[in-house]
Amino acid sequence: MDAVVLLGLNVRKFRKLRGMTQEQLGLETEMERSYVSDLERGTRNPSVRAVERLAKALDVELHQLLMPVEG
């Protein structure tokens, strides 16, 4: 699976597990809601710094955002 698509699926999974909206995640990471949406759909290539901010906001280790999605 493409790494960008995998990242997006994991961002969505962890965001929903934490009961966050895209807007809330955007505020936490200082990203626009539309950018978060694009990331989740795999249509954006985020910088490493953006991925670090996402991991911090979602309270996960960086590598968890690139691990294969379970069920």
DABEL-V974247 format. One record per backbone hydrogen bond with DSSP energy under -0.5 kcal/mol. CO is the residue of the C=O (numbers start at 1). NH is the residue of the N-H. If there is no record, write none. Layout:
BEGIN
co={CO & CO}
nh={NH & NH}
END
This chain:
BEGIN
co={2 & 3 & 4 & 5 & 6 & 7 & 8 & 9 & 10 & 11 & 12 & 13 & 14 & 15 & 16 & 21 & 22 & 23 & 24 & 25 & 26 & 26 & 32 & 33 & 34 & 35 & 36 & 37 & 38 & 38 & 39 & 44 & 47 & 48 & 49 & 50 & 51 & 52 & 53 & 54 & 55 & 55 & 56 & 61 & 61 & 62 & 63 & 64}
nh={6 & 7 & 8 & 9 & 10 & 11 & 12 & 13 & 14 & 15 & 16 & 17 & 18 & 20 & 19 & 25 & 26 & 27 & 28 & 29 & 30 & 31 & 36 & 37 & 38 & 39 & 40 & 41 & 43 & 44 & 42 & 46 & 51 & 52 & 53 & 54 & 55 & 56 & 57 & 58 & 59 & 60 & 59 & 64 & 65 & 65 & 66 & 67}
END
